[in-house]
Amino acid sequence: MTRQPRRYQPTRPLPYPPVPPGAIPGQRRPAEYRPVPRNGYGITALILAVAGLVFGVVPFTGPLALLCGGLAVLFGLLGLGRARRGIASNGTMSIVASVLGGLAALLGAWGVVLTLQAVSQFGRDLDAQPRTTLPGRPGQIPGNGRFVVGTDIQPGTYRTRGPAELLCRWDAGDDFGTIITNEGNRGTTVTIDPTDGVFETTGCQPWTRIN
């Protein structure tokens, strides 16, 4: 039994899609234009907020935290405004960045307050130097101590017989010196002027006013 050859049957061409009115046949429909979201403000705000939180942890970098936090709030509000106008897609990021920026600003303000208090306390500690109590005998200065001229002691010329132990040192304004030995109890004299401010002495025998 012989097999009959298959007859060729032409296929019908598929119908073309309908052409819109006014379009040229064979021309593709242009793709719809979608603008790129402008998310720069929101991203900038988030970066500044994170940086502000890092600076806010350390009190001495409080000014930087305050600056970064304030800028983060500003850029976050600008980014939120863009999102509401439909030209940005990161409205949630802008809100989060604004909240974090406000927290960073609070930490920065706290750090600034602590820094100012520390500087003020350091200045008070420098001014509050210990003073030696003066003896009851007038016109005499102990051999060890720091004395304010005009308050603790009066200006004038004072004399010491030398060191109480090994070294006798003094400082009165621009006049300062050191005695290693008393060299036969000759000692030394020093003139304390009203403008000297402070007279300091260490390791000396008492100073007695002679003029």
Disulfide bonds with the S-S distance in Angstrom:
Cys168-Cys204 1.76
